[in-house]
Amino acid sequence: MNVNRVKQILSSSADIEVKYNGASIWIDHLNENGNTATVHLRGPLEERTVVEIGELIEE
């Protein structure tokens, strides 16, 4: 995924499914460096992780 698509997903009101390592995640925000995003798994656990945006896959 690229930085422009991450920005589009963040500004969208639609429920857009994104996966990281096969797990469905929510993107919390794009980090200042523009190469990483803070994400968390969909579901009850809200542990946040910083990942490379290139590793995110839109379903």
C-alpha positions in Angstrom: 0.0 0.0 0.0 1.2 3.5 -0.6 1.0 6.7 1.5 -1.8 8.3 -0.5 -4.0 5.2 -0.2 -3.4 5.2 3.6 -4.5 8.8 3.7 -7.6 8.0 1.7 -8.6 5.2 4.0 -8.1 7.3 7.1 -10.3 10.1 5.7 -13.0 7.7 4.4 -16.2 6.9 6.4 -16.4 3.5 4.7 -15.3 0.3 6.5 -12.3 -0.6 4.3 -10.7 -3.9 5.2 -6.9 -3.8 5.5 -4.7 -6.7 6.4 -1.3 -7.0 7.9 0.4 -10.5 8.0 -3.0 -12.0 7.2 -4.8 -10.4 10.1 -7.5 -7.8 9.7 -6.5 -4.4 11.2 -7.6 -0.8 11.7 -5.2 1.9 10.7 -5.0 4.4 13.6 -2.8 7.0 11.9 0.0 7.6 9.5 3.2 8.4 11.3 5.2 11.6 10.7 7.9 9.8 8.7 5.4 8.8 6.1 6.7 5.2 5.9 4.9 3.7 8.9 1.5 3.6 10.4 0.2 2.8 13.8 -2.4 0.0 13.6 -4.4 -2.4 15.8 -6.2 -5.7 15.3 -9.9 -5.6 14.7 -11.6 -7.0 17.8 -11.4 -6.6 21.5 -7.6 -6.3 21.8 -6.4 -2.7 21.1 -2.7 -3.3 21.4 -1.1 -0.9 18.9 1.8 -1.7 16.6 3.9 0.4 14.2 4.2 -1.2 10.8 5.6 -0.4 7.4 2.8 0.9 5.1 4.3 -1.2 2.3 3.3 -4.3 4.3 -0.4 -3.4 4.5 -2.8 -5.0 2.0 -6.2 -3.8 1.1 -8.8 -6.6 0.7 
